[in-house]
Amino acid sequence: MKKEEFYETNYSLDEIEMDPRFIICEKEMKLVFGVQIIFTLVSIIAAYLLGSGDPNNYSYILGLPTWWFAIIVISVIFTGVVIYITKFKLVDMELSDEVENDDLAVK
Amino acid sequence: MGYEISASSRTAIIITFAIYTLGMIAIGLYSKKTMDKTAVDKYVDEFYTGGRGMGAIVVAMMVAAGLCSAGTFLGGPGLGYSVGLTWVLAGFSQIFMNFTVFGEIGKKVGIVARRINAQSYVDLFVSRYNSNKFIGVFAILAVMMFLGSYVVAQFVGGARLFESMTGLSYTLGLVLFAGLVLVTAALGGIKGVAAAIVFQGIIMTVSVIMLFILTLSHLGPLTSVYKEIISIDPSVVTPWTWSPMYQFSMWIVYGLVWIGLPHGAMATLTYKDTKSMHKAIIMGVLFVLVWTLALIWTGSLGRAMFPDLEVPDQIIPSIAMKVLPPWLAGLTLAGVAGAIQSTVGSMVIIISSTFVKNAYQSMINPKADSKKLKKVTVMSTVAICIAIFILSINPPNALQFMITFAVGGLGSAFFWPLLLGIYWKRTNEYGAAAGMVGGMVTYILGAGNYLPIAMGMNAVVVALFVSLLLTVSISLATPKPPKGIIMIWFGKYYPKEVLSK
């Protein structure tokens, strides 16, 4: 590739063929974001609903205020979800290009 | 001070801490031996990214222990003590930090870093943003100044704790804290720091678990403990002490934006393969879960033991002195030291890599050969440690300003330009520059209360919004990024020969 072509800015972004690994990376990024956001919303909603009212009237589970007990349970459940996703949903891939792309790279 | 210490307890604490210190020195010397065997032309690669061969446990700890600093051991439990369970709730947002760092950018950075041979966090910005001078200089200054001052703050905290727990002098504490980091970082590079981090992570975990279990058994039935705390101050036990909006903003800050912090993202440059990265996520999540749950929660339970502590940050050491036998209390001190030193170690490597790769090699002396680079690498790492040490002896007031804004400022500046640069082709250097400056300035104005723009939330949220808006709109208003760069960062095929020059 010539220098002028490298610095070309008048081209269509779609004409560049995406590396399929990057498409997977983007999907995984969205999944991770999604899980963290759901964890955030579930935790906050549970805490503020179950924890409303006068602390003097709180009910207790295993010695903990109910809302706090719920937060610990939610965190442990999501830890399970995160481990499941990491083990079974995130894809293993080759990180270096050497193997498959070497002869195909633009000369 | 929340605790009184007898002379015999002090001796036990000092002995435990001395053993920890010896362990650290051994690791430093061992890493130096490994680095001495490294060929000169591979030295810089090995020094900063471990030749991209880091295994799962090391990478897991680099993110987990690297990001969990004095904040998780002193400041966090302190807020758990003074603010209460609503802060502990916010602290829970951080437990998946390994998942978010690696899941958001881990693999893509892993691939691109191999293509462009990135050795520092700033390298990623320089490559993606067309070697733009402004972005280069801005990133170099931001990383060096903010991380530098943050390191000083960590040392000061560590040395003060050392002073209060052992009765020995502040300066000696500083020598032990800073000197050890110097030994591991300057002699062993990222490998020295990484070996130390694994050791520190184990110490942290053991001390945290002991502290947690013995605190619970000391306190007895929890229902009555909570009832007692409620009678002292009910706000400590309800989430409503913070508004739901503010709570949400804290979850954004501590849950989502870790990749804006160089010491969090650094690990994505070093891991060996995706298998070890996935293992690192799982291990990291479990470790951070244990640390967060046990420490910050313990801090909030501390109200029942010490109803009116003057300095809330002293809550963990105070509890340790009360419920643990002295040699285990010494282990807690070692745990805090580990948390501080692991964070500082990775920061020193980042500051050094930013200076050597991005300032020295790209701007000052592009023709430096590998022998010269090796020398500059070692010398500047030592110089950085010495400079930090001198600043920590008597921290200047101006430093306080930087420390206050360090983490939020970096996160606000780098999050969107990094994430969008990685996943949105259209992002260009103009948008990124605007987003970095806009994010950082908005954060400082909001967090410093110079302008009422935070709207009842943590100022990071509004800063991120401004940064996103600027990055996207300015990118769209200016030309596309160069074709070659987009091929490197997105394409299946890319111009290798341009990179090798």
HADDOCK unambig.tbl for C-alpha pairs under 7 A between the chains (distance, minus, plus):
assign (segid A and resid 1 and name CA) (segid B and resid 495 and name CA) 6.01 0.50 0.50
assign (segid A and resid 6 and name CA) (segid B and resid 482 and name CA) 6.33 0.50 0.50
assign (segid A and resid 6 and name CA) (segid B and resid 483 and name CA) 5.52 0.50 0.50
assign (segid A and resid 6 and name CA) (segid B and resid 484 and name CA) 4.16 0.50 0.50
assign (segid A and resid 7 and name CA) (segid B and resid 482 and name CA) 4.55 0.50 0.50
assign (segid A and resid 7 and name CA) (segid B and resid 483 and name CA) 5.96 0.50 0.50
assign (segid A and resid 7 and name CA) (segid B and resid 484 and name CA) 6.30 0.50 0.50
assign (segid A and resid 8 and name CA) (segid B and resid 482 and name CA) 5.31 0.50 0.50
assign (segid A and resid 8 and name CA) (segid B and resid 483 and name CA) 5.47 0.50 0.50
assign (segid A and resid 9 and name CA) (segid B and resid 479 and name CA) 6.55 0.50 0.50
assign (segid A and resid 9 and name CA) (segid B and resid 480 and name CA) 5.34 0.50 0.50
assign (segid A and resid 9 and name CA) (segid B and resid 481 and name CA) 6.05 0.50 0.50
assign (segid A and resid 9 and name CA) (segid B and resid 482 and name CA) 4.93 0.50 0.50
assign (segid A and resid 9 and name CA) (segid B and resid 483 and name CA) 6.04 0.50 0.50
assign (segid A and resid 16 and name CA) (segid B and resid 487 and name CA) 6.54 0.50 0.50
assign (segid A and resid 16 and name CA) (segid B and resid 491 and name CA) 5.95 0.50 0.50
assign (segid A and resid 17 and name CA) (segid B and resid 491 and name CA) 5.41 0.50 0.50
assign (segid A and resid 17 and name CA) (segid B and resid 492 and name CA) 5.90 0.50 0.50
assign (segid A and resid 18 and name CA) (segid B and resid 490 and name CA) 5.57 0.50 0.50
assign (segid A and resid 18 and name CA) (segid B and resid 491 and name CA) 4.47 0.50 0.50
assign (segid A and resid 18 and name CA) (segid B and resid 492 and name CA) 5.32 0.50 0.50
assign (segid A and resid 19 and name CA) (segid B and resid 490 and name CA) 6.20 0.50 0.50
assign (segid A and resid 19 and name CA) (segid B and resid 491 and name CA) 4.99 0.50 0.50
assign (segid A and resid 19 and name CA) (segid B and resid 492 and name CA) 3.79 0.50 0.50
assign (segid A and resid 22 and name CA) (segid B and resid 108 and name CA) 6.40 0.50 0.50
assign (segid A and resid 22 and name CA) (segid B and resid 490 and name CA) 6.67 0.50 0.50
assign (segid A and resid 25 and name CA) (segid B and resid 107 and name CA) 6.46 0.50 0.50
assign (segid A and resid 25 and name CA) (segid B and resid 108 and name CA) 6.11 0.50 0.50
assign (segid A and resid 26 and name CA) (segid B and resid 423 and name CA) 6.71 0.50 0.50
assign (segid A and resid 28 and name CA) (segid B and resid 103 and name CA) 6.43 0.50 0.50
assign (segid A and resid 29 and name CA) (segid B and resid 103 and name CA) 5.47 0.50 0.50
assign (segid A and resid 29 and name CA) (segid B and resid 104 and name CA) 4.44 0.50 0.50
assign (segid A and resid 29 and name CA) (segid B and resid 105 and name CA) 6.99 0.50 0.50
assign (segid A and resid 32 and name CA) (segid B and resid 100 and name CA) 6.27 0.50 0.50
assign (segid A and resid 32 and name CA) (segid B and resid 103 and name CA) 5.73 0.50 0.50
assign (segid A and resid 32 and name CA) (segid B and resid 104 and name CA) 6.60 0.50 0.50
assign (segid A and resid 40 and name CA) (segid B and resid 251 and name CA) 6.57 0.50 0.50
assign (segid A and resid 47 and name CA) (segid B and resid 239 and name CA) 6.54 0.50 0.50
assign (segid A and resid 48 and name CA) (segid B and resid 239 and name CA) 6.19 0.50 0.50
assign (segid A and resid 48 and name CA) (segid B and resid 240 and name CA) 6.75 0.50 0.50
assign (segid A and resid 51 and name CA) (segid B and resid 238 and name CA) 6.06 0.50 0.50
assign (segid A and resid 51 and name CA) (segid B and resid 239 and name CA) 6.27 0.50 0.50
assign (segid A and resid 55 and name CA) (segid B and resid 230 and name CA) 6.82 0.50 0.50
assign (segid A and resid 55 and name CA) (segid B and resid 234 and name CA) 6.05 0.50 0.50
assign (segid A and resid 55 and name CA) (segid B and resid 237 and name CA) 6.85 0.50 0.50
assign (segid A and resid 55 and name CA) (segid B and resid 238 and name CA) 6.38 0.50 0.50
assign (segid A and resid 56 and name CA) (segid B and resid 230 and name CA) 6.79 0.50 0.50
assign (segid A and resid 60 and name CA) (segid B and resid 223 and name CA) 6.96 0.50 0.50
assign (segid A and resid 63 and name CA) (segid B and resid 221 and name CA) 6.77 0.50 0.50
assign (segid A and resid 63 and name CA) (segid B and resid 222 and name CA) 4.71 0.50 0.50
assign (segid A and resid 63 and name CA) (segid B and resid 223 and name CA) 4.22 0.50 0.50
assign (segid A and resid 64 and name CA) (segid B and resid 222 and name CA) 6.55 0.50 0.50
assign (segid A and resid 64 and name CA) (segid B and resid 223 and name CA) 6.17 0.50 0.50
assign (segid A and resid 83 and name CA) (segid B and resid 282 and name CA) 5.75 0.50 0.50
assign (segid A and resid 86 and name CA) (segid B and resid 278 and name CA) 6.05 0.50 0.50
assign (segid A and resid 92 and name CA) (segid B and resid 274 and name CA) 5.47 0.50 0.50
assign (segid A and resid 92 and name CA) (segid B and resid 275 and name CA) 6.41 0.50 0.50
assign (segid A and resid 93 and name CA) (segid B and resid 274 and name CA) 6.33 0.50 0.50
assign (segid A and resid 95 and name CA) (segid B and resid 110 and name CA) 6.36 0.50 0.50
assign (segid A and resid 95 and name CA) (segid B and resid 111 and name CA) 4.86 0.50 0.50
assign (segid A and resid 95 and name CA) (segid B and resid 273 and name CA) 6.78 0.50 0.50
assign (segid A and resid 96 and name CA) (segid B and resid 111 and name CA) 6.13 0.50 0.50
assign (segid A and resid 96 and name CA) (segid B and resid 114 and name CA) 6.34 0.50 0.50
assign (segid A and resid 104 and name CA) (segid B and resid 493 and name CA) 6.86 0.50 0.50
assign (segid A and resid 105 and name CA) (segid B and resid 493 and name CA) 4.96 0.50 0.50
assign (segid A and resid 105 and name CA) (segid B and resid 494 and name CA) 5.85 0.50 0.50
assign (segid A and resid 105 and name CA) (segid B and resid 495 and name CA) 6.66 0.50 0.50
assign (segid A and resid 106 and name CA) (segid B and resid 493 and name CA) 6.12 0.50 0.50
assign (segid A and resid 106 and name CA) (segid B and resid 494 and name CA) 6.00 0.50 0.50
assign (segid A and resid 106 and name CA) (segid B and resid 495 and name CA) 5.63 0.50 0.50
assign (segid A and resid 107 and name CA) (segid B and resid 495 and name CA) 6.91 0.50 0.50
